[in-house]
Amino acid sequence: MRAVQVTRPDGPGALEVTEVDEPVRGDDDVLVEVHAVGINFPDVLLTRGAYQYKPEMPFVLGGEVGGVVLSAPAGSSFSPGDRVAATSTIGGLAERVTAAETLTFPLPDAVDLDAAACLPMNYLTMSFGLVTRGGLQAGETVLVHGAAGGIGTATIQLAVALGARVIAVASSPDKQDLARRAGAHETVPADGFKDAVAELTGGKGVDVVVDPVGGDRFTDSLRSLAPLGRLLVIGFTAGEIPTVKVNRLLLNNLDVRGVGWGAYALPRPGYARAEWDRLWPMLSSGALAPPVSARRPLSEAGAAVALLEDRQVLGRVVVTPR
Ligand SMILES: NC(=O)c1ccc[n+]([C@@H]2O[C@H](COP(=O)([O-])OP(=O)(O)OC[C@H]3O[C@@H](n4cnc5c(N)ncnc54)[C@H](OP(=O)(O)O)[C@@H]3O)[C@@H](O)[C@H]2O)c1
C-alpha cells in the first residue's frame, strides 16, 4: 500500500511517499481503511526526531485518522463498514492503518470523516485538560494561546460548550477571525495580549490559561490569571520550554498544571472511550466541529506538515489518501 514515511530526521521536506507492507492487525486492534488524516504539531516534531516518542526509522507518519473499519477483534463493538475516528501516534498516513480498539471511536452521523480525523488527539486532550486538570466551571473565563491551531480551536469549542467565556490569542487578523468563527467571545493579538486581557476582564484576569505555545509569553500568562487561576501547560510550539519563578504562584495563589493526555490515558484502557462518550452529545449537536481549512492528497503530505511548521494553518489541515 502507499504510505508516507520518515526515513531521516530532516523535517517535512524529507518525507517520502512510498510502497510499504500492509499493516498486520494485532488481536486487540482494528484495521481501518484511511479516508482522512489529521495533521498535528507532533507530526512536525516526529519528522525532525524532536518528539518525546522516537520511533525507529523508517516509520509511517500520521497520528489520527477518520476511516472505515475493515476488520475488528472477535466480540468487538466494531464491525466492517463502521465509520470511525482512531488515534495511533504513527502509521496513519497510509491507505490502511491498525489502531488499538481502545483508541478507536464510533462517530455520530453528523461527523464526516475529515472532521473525524481531527478529533481524538485535541478534543480528548482538552477534555482532560479543561475538566480533569483545569477544573473549569461554567461562568469562568479561559484564555487560549495558539487559538487558531488544532489545540486552540478544540479548546475554544469545548470551553464554550462547558459554559465558559473564551478570550483567544492569535498572531494575525485571519487567525483571530478563525478563532471567532470557532466560537471565541473575544480575540486579542499575541503581541501585547496581557494588557488587552486586563482591559477585557476589568483588571480581574482569567481563571484558566491554556498554553500550547510556551516560549516568552509564559510570564505574561501568569500575570493574566485571577487569584486561584490555573495555567495548563499543553505544549511548546514556540520552541522554548518556559521556567517559572514560583514566587509568582505564591503571591497570587496560582497553579501551573501539566496536561499530558497520552501519559494519563494510554495506561488506562477504557479511559479514552469514556472521555469520548462524554463528548458524544457535543459531537452529535455540532458544538464540537474541527474547522478543516485545507485538504491535500497523500503525495503532498510533506507540504501539509510544512504548513504547521511554518505557522500557516488556519484551523486544521487533512491529508486524504483516497
Ligand atoms: N499535552 C498533550 O497531551 C498534547 C496533545 C496534543 C498536542 N499537544 C501539543 O500542543 C501543541 C499544539 O499542537 P497543535 O497541533 O494544536 O499545533 P498547531 O495546530 O500548529 O497550532 C499551534 C499554534 O502555535 C502558535 N505558534 C506560536 N509560535 C509558533 C511557532 N514558532 N511555530 C508554529 N506555531 C507557533 C501558532 O499560533 P499563532 O501564530 O497564533 O501564535 C499555531 O497556530 C504542540 O506542542 C503539541 O505537541 C500536546
The ligand as an SDF file (V2000), in Angstrom:
LIG
                    3D

 48 52  0  0  0  0  0  0  0  0999 V2000
   -0.1610   17.7070   26.1360 N   0  0  0  0  0  0  0  0  0  0  0  0
   -0.7830   16.9200   25.3020 C   0  0  0  0  0  0  0  0  0  0  0  0
   -1.3160   15.8660   25.6860 O   0  0  0  0  0  0  0  0  0  0  0  0
   -0.8260   17.3360   23.8650 C   0  0  0  0  0  0  0  0  0  0  0  0
   -1.7300   16.7590   22.9560 C   0  0  0  0  0  0  0  0  0  0  0  0
   -1.7700   17.2340   21.6440 C   0  0  0  0  0  0  0  0  0  0  0  0
   -0.9030   18.2650   21.2510 C   0  0  0  0  0  0  0  0  0  0  0  0
   -0.0190   18.7700   22.1590 N   0  0  0  0  0  0  0  0  0  0  0  0
    0.9080   19.8730   21.8160 C   0  0  0  0  0  0  0  0  0  0  0  0
    0.1500   21.0550   21.6230 O   0  0  0  0  0  0  0  0  0  0  0  0
    0.8950   21.9360   20.7910 C   0  0  0  0  0  0  0  0  0  0  0  0
   -0.0240   22.4800   19.7170 C   0  0  0  0  0  0  0  0  0  0  0  0
   -0.3220   21.4690   18.7790 O   0  0  0  0  0  0  0  0  0  0  0  0
   -1.3280   21.7750   17.5640 P   0  0  0  0  0  0  0  0  0  0  0  0
   -1.4510   20.5000   16.7950 O   0  0  0  0  0  0  0  0  0  0  0  0
   -2.5230   22.4780   18.0740 O   0  0  0  0  0  0  0  0  0  0  0  0
   -0.4520   22.8180   16.7030 O   0  0  0  0  0  0  0  0  0  0  0  0
   -0.9400   23.8620   15.5840 P   0  0  0  0  0  0  0  0  0  0  0  0
   -2.2780   23.4800   15.0620 O   0  0  0  0  0  0  0  0  0  0  0  0
    0.1810   24.0150   14.6370 O   0  0  0  0  0  0  0  0  0  0  0  0
   -1.1420   25.2210   16.3980 O   0  0  0  0  0  0  0  0  0  0  0  0
   -0.0840   25.7430   17.1330 C   0  0  0  0  0  0  0  0  0  0  0  0
   -0.1700   27.2600   17.2280 C   0  0  0  0  0  0  0  0  0  0  0  0
    1.0240   27.6680   17.9050 O   0  0  0  0  0  0  0  0  0  0  0  0
    1.3100   29.0010   17.5390 C   0  0  0  0  0  0  0  0  0  0  0  0
    2.7600   29.2090   17.3860 N   0  0  0  0  0  0  0  0  0  0  0  0
    3.4750   30.1100   18.0420 C   0  0  0  0  0  0  0  0  0  0  0  0
    4.7650   30.0360   17.7040 N   0  0  0  0  0  0  0  0  0  0  0  0
    4.8660   29.0840   16.7750 C   0  0  0  0  0  0  0  0  0  0  0  0
    5.9640   28.5690   16.0250 C   0  0  0  0  0  0  0  0  0  0  0  0
    7.2030   29.0190   16.1810 N   0  0  0  0  0  0  0  0  0  0  0  0
    5.7200   27.5740   15.1440 N   0  0  0  0  0  0  0  0  0  0  0  0
    4.4610   27.0830   14.9970 C   0  0  0  0  0  0  0  0  0  0  0  0
    3.3840   27.5390   15.6890 N   0  0  0  0  0  0  0  0  0  0  0  0
    3.5840   28.5340   16.5660 C   0  0  0  0  0  0  0  0  0  0  0  0
    0.5630   29.3020   16.2470 C   0  0  0  0  0  0  0  0  0  0  0  0
   -0.4210   30.2900   16.5740 O   0  0  0  0  0  0  0  0  0  0  0  0
   -0.1060   31.8520   16.3980 P   0  0  0  0  0  0  0  0  0  0  0  0
    0.5160   32.0160   15.0340 O   0  0  0  0  0  0  0  0  0  0  0  0
   -1.4550   32.4560   16.5070 O   0  0  0  0  0  0  0  0  0  0  0  0
    0.8070   32.2160   17.5240 O   0  0  0  0  0  0  0  0  0  0  0  0
   -0.1620   27.9830   15.9020 C   0  0  0  0  0  0  0  0  0  0  0  0
   -1.4710   28.2130   15.4220 O   0  0  0  0  0  0  0  0  0  0  0  0
    2.0830   21.1340   20.2780 C   0  0  0  0  0  0  0  0  0  0  0  0
    3.2250   21.4670   21.0480 O   0  0  0  0  0  0  0  0  0  0  0  0
    1.6840   19.6940   20.5420 C   0  0  0  0  0  0  0  0  0  0  0  0
    2.8150   18.8570   20.6900 O   0  0  0  0  0  0  0  0  0  0  0  0
    0.0290   18.3290   23.4390 C   0  0  0  0  0  0  0  0  0  0  0  0
  1  2  1  0
  2  3  2  0
  2  4  1  0
  4  5  1  0
  4 48  2  0
  5  6  2  0
  6  7  1  0
  7  8  2  0
  8  9  1  0
  8 48  1  0
  9 10  1  0
  9 46  1  0
 10 11  1  0
 11 12  1  0
 11 44  1  0
 12 13  1  0
 13 14  1  0
 14 15  2  0
 14 16  1  0
 14 17  1  0
 17 18  1  0
 18 19  2  0
 18 20  1  0
 18 21  1  0
 21 22  1  0
 22 23  1  0
 23 24  1  0
 23 42  1  0
 24 25  1  0
 25 26  1  0
 25 36  1  0
 26 27  1  0
 26 35  1  0
 27 28  2  0
 28 29  1  0
 29 30  1  0
 29 35  2  0
 30 31  1  0
 30 32  2  0
 32 33  1  0
 33 34  2  0
 34 35  1  0
 36 37  1  0
 36 42  1  0
 37 38  1  0
 38 39  2  0
 38 40  1  0
 38 41  1  0
 42 43  1  0
 44 45  1  0
 44 46  1  0
 46 47  1  0
M  CHG  2   8   1  16  -1
M  END
$$$$
